[in-house]
Amino acid sequence: MATVHSFAQEAKPKHAIAMQGEPALPDDFAHFPYADPDAPKGGSITYCVIGSFDNLNPFIIKSLRTTARGVIDTIFGNLVFEAPMMRNADEPFGLYGLLAETVTMDEERSFIEFHLNPNAKWSDGKPVTPEDVLFTYDVFTEKGRPPYSDRMKRVSKLEKTGPHSVRFTFNEEADREFPLIVAMTPIVPKHAFDKDTFDETTLKPVIGSGPYRIASVAPGQRIVFERNPEYWGKDIPSKRGFDNYDRITIEYFLNANAQFEAFKKGICAIHADADPVQRERNFDFPAFHKGDVVAETFEVGVPPVVTGFAFNTRRPIFADVRVRRALSMLYDFEWVNRNMFADKYKRTASYWQNSELSALGRPASAKERELLAPFPDAVTPEVMEGTYAPAESDGSGRDRERLRAAYDLLREAGYSMRDGRMIGPDGKPFAFEILVASQQEERLAAVYQRALARLGIAMTIRALDDTQMQQRKQRYEFDMMIGTTGFSGTLSPGIELLNRWSSEARDVEGSFNLVGAADPAIDAMIGAMLAARTKEDYVAAVRALDRVLISGAYMVPMQHNTEQWIAYWKYLRHPERSPIYGYQLPTWWREPG
């Protein structure tokens, strides 16, 4: 305790903190470099999404992933709820003051103390106080959803330390990233929520400290936000150039076709499409040819999001890694890329591809081998030596060599062929179902289905709407699905991986561990990553984790494109510079007039 007190005495309030090294921007920074502080305010914008919603409280499990977009949102912005600090999208992981004017953290990261901005207010005019922070963690722990409900497990003491200050003292379960996670946790107003009913869904507009207030709600169809003219934070450096519209509407559509037709008619202001072939086919309408709709490409500096066929390893048929590896061989990327994507994609093979965190093409370092030594079977030899690459096909869609290699692995796992059907060790035919949520996913699944059928494996395809899909995900009621496993491209992976890959999260309803991973090697590599004190140790731990995930074949990674493509109506403008994480819609504005 004396050591902690000594560090506490030495620590001084700062304007920003970073996961590794020092923050990129000085304490006198005027605004984020990708935001235009002179952007005009005014006008309105309509975003369009697919799905539905029945809840305005994003922190509870009963309506997980059917909460209205925008209340907290990584794409459209956190319009209603805010956190003590805000992420700079132009550095791997740096946080700057938002609700907290400054922050104090010791070198050992045994505590973090937020000094709230005395001007911070809720949208009803009441001040943001330390009591609101204490209430947030109390109600999240008792009534919230993961990961918010788990935060207090790593906190030994939470206390008010002054009229505008609150301190978190951490226990031995906390890691070096956890203080930053606390800094990004949204705060809710104590006076506006009833703890007893907090975990019940609500369509009553919620009160937050953010730049917008909820103006109207049409359940499942539309939510409208209006900019708060009294927003307390409009002039702080981290918010200059943000939140430029007077009114934001988010419209919901049942499917992608309806959404795109609405965009063509001018109902939706923007349209993002990852499929280059579909873009070329669909963008043949008058407004585009006249120049009223603009298409633009943005380069990003982070690893691509990993999308693929995700195995639910809770199912006995996918418990054997040899089976998963065999099925991974049967995705014919070369055929798909040529026939569906005009050869515009690259094969995804690593969880941090195109970055220094990736294990691809790199033999394991001495530090990695030391980390992996207790788990001799966790990484295959070719992945350890850096020679691994997904098997290439001849592009015919029926490569016999790959079929033979997959069959040999299945035989090793106890499978055999009888009367044209693959039979498992239990004597039952090898059959499973894949869930899809769009026509594009259904097309990809159909290609995969044909390849599996050549080995006598019966895969059925079930299309679900967004609500049904989210409910199945939440309860892990699927054999296989197409998805990202909640794995976003980042240069600073951290504590979120516990919720996506750890043994602890495997059977927690609503976690992002969709594949059901429960491997001590994964847990150990995440632990080493979170405990790393130097960049060298951090990179070694992430690469080692990459090797374990690749070797475990938890999903069949498909393809990626390193560019962001977006189309928008020409009345929109954006800053000249885009950050490493790509375009930031909250910094865009509508041209006056």
Beta strands, then each sheet from edge to edge (+ up, - down):
strand 1: 16-18
strand 2: 44-50
strand 3: 85-87
strand 4: 94-97
strand 5: 100-105
strand 6: 111-116
strand 7: 155-162
strand 8: 165-170
strand 9: 212-218
strand 10: 222-227
strand 11: 247-253
strand 12: 270-272
strand 13: 293-299
strand 14: 308-311
strand 15: 346-347
strand 16: 416-418
strand 17: 421-423
strand 18: 431-436
strand 19: 458-463
strand 20: 480-483
strand 21: 555-557
strand 22: 559-560
strand 23: 563-569
strand 24: 572-573
strand 25: 589-590
sheet 1: 1+ 4- 3+
sheet 2: 2+ 11+ 10- 9+
sheet 3: 5+ 6- 8+ 7-
sheet 4: 12+ 23- 13+
sheet 5: 19+ 18+ 20+ 14- 21+
sheet 6: 15+ 22-
sheet 7: 16+ 17-
sheet 8: 24+ 25-
end
